[in-house]
């Protein structure tokens, strides 16, 4: 994704694999400085087939502010993924995705840049999430 140049799990926060400290950054574009975020991310299966991911801003002594980057703040982020099974074998299974995000990217970003970047970034990031889950099936997921 041209809007995210680094996304890294820095450290697990417990042994479950569901709570992690993560870092991501995005390159600057004309008139906008590069941004980065340090977050605590928690995945929880709230009922069979339904996952909730929450992220909030975190501080980490090993990740001071990067020179040339503006450290953004994610006040809250919720992603709810619900498995929806069809009425018959032929209708298959689908996933309903709901997301709520409140982010302060700090500084001023032209609204036109946000409108141009968000749709592509959202779907690209979602596809990256699906690809990552497929390659790294969580050991705590229901079978």
RADAUR-V661919 format. One record per residue. N is the residue number from 1. RES is the residue in three letters. OMEGA is omega in radians with two decimals (NA if undefined). Layout:
BEGIN
N;RES;OMEGA, N;RES;OMEGA
END
This chain:
BEGIN
1;UNK;-3.12, 2;UNK;-3.12, 3;UNK;3.10, 4;UNK;-3.12, 5;UNK;3.05, 6;UNK;3.05, 7;UNK;-2.99, 8;UNK;2.94, 9;UNK;-3.06, 10;UNK;-3.07, 11;UNK;2.99, 12;UNK;3.12, 13;UNK;3.02, 14;UNK;-3.09, 15;UNK;-3.06, 16;UNK;-3.03, 17;UNK;-3.09, 18;UNK;-3.10, 19;UNK;-3.05, 20;UNK;2.97, 21;UNK;-3.10, 22;UNK;3.12, 23;UNK;2.95, 24;UNK;-3.13, 25;UNK;3.09, 26;UNK;-3.13, 27;UNK;3.04, 28;UNK;3.02, 29;UNK;-3.14, 30;UNK;3.12, 31;UNK;-3.11, 32;UNK;3.11, 33;UNK;3.05, 34;UNK;3.14, 35;UNK;2.97, 36;UNK;-3.07, 37;UNK;2.97, 38;UNK;-3.00, 39;UNK;2.88, 40;UNK;-3.12, 41;UNK;-3.13, 42;UNK;3.05, 43;UNK;3.11, 44;UNK;3.03, 45;UNK;-3.03, 46;UNK;2.95, 47;UNK;-3.09, 48;UNK;3.11, 49;UNK;3.14, 50;UNK;-3.10, 51;UNK;3.06, 52;UNK;3.04, 53;UNK;3.07, 54;UNK;3.09, 55;UNK;3.04, 56;UNK;-3.14, 57;UNK;3.11, 58;UNK;3.02, 59;UNK;3.13, 60;UNK;-3.09, 61;UNK;3.12, 62;UNK;-3.14, 63;UNK;3.05, 64;UNK;3.10, 65;UNK;3.13, 66;UNK;3.08, 67;UNK;3.12, 68;UNK;3.13, 69;UNK;3.02, 70;UNK;-3.13, 71;UNK;3.13, 72;UNK;3.12, 73;UNK;3.02, 74;UNK;-3.12, 75;UNK;3.08, 76;UNK;3.05, 77;UNK;3.10, 78;UNK;3.02, 79;UNK;3.12, 80;UNK;3.10, 81;UNK;-3.10, 82;UNK;3.05, 83;UNK;3.14, 84;UNK;-3.14, 85;UNK;3.13, 86;UNK;-3.13, 87;UNK;-3.12, 88;UNK;3.13, 89;UNK;-3.09, 90;UNK;-3.12, 91;UNK;3.00, 92;UNK;-3.09, 93;UNK;3.06, 94;UNK;3.14, 95;UNK;3.05, 96;UNK;-3.12, 97;UNK;3.03, 98;UNK;-3.13, 99;UNK;3.05, 100;UNK;-3.13, 101;UNK;3.00, 102;UNK;-3.04, 103;UNK;2.98, 104;UNK;-3.09, 105;UNK;3.12, 106;UNK;3.12, 107;UNK;-3.10, 108;UNK;3.05, 109;UNK;3.14, 110;UNK;-3.13, 111;UNK;3.14, 112;UNK;3.11, 113;UNK;3.11, 114;UNK;-3.13, 115;UNK;-3.13, 116;UNK;-3.03, 117;UNK;-2.95, 118;UNK;-3.08, 119;UNK;-3.14, 120;UNK;-3.12, 121;UNK;-3.11, 122;UNK;-3.08, 123;UNK;3.08, 124;UNK;3.12, 125;UNK;3.11, 126;UNK;3.10, 127;UNK;3.08, 128;UNK;3.09, 129;UNK;3.12, 130;UNK;3.12, 131;UNK;-3.14, 132;UNK;3.13, 133;UNK;3.13, 134;UNK;-3.14, 135;UNK;-3.08, 136;UNK;-3.10, 137;UNK;-3.10, 138;UNK;-3.12, 139;UNK;-3.08, 140;UNK;-3.11, 141;UNK;3.09, 142;UNK;3.08, 143;UNK;NA
END
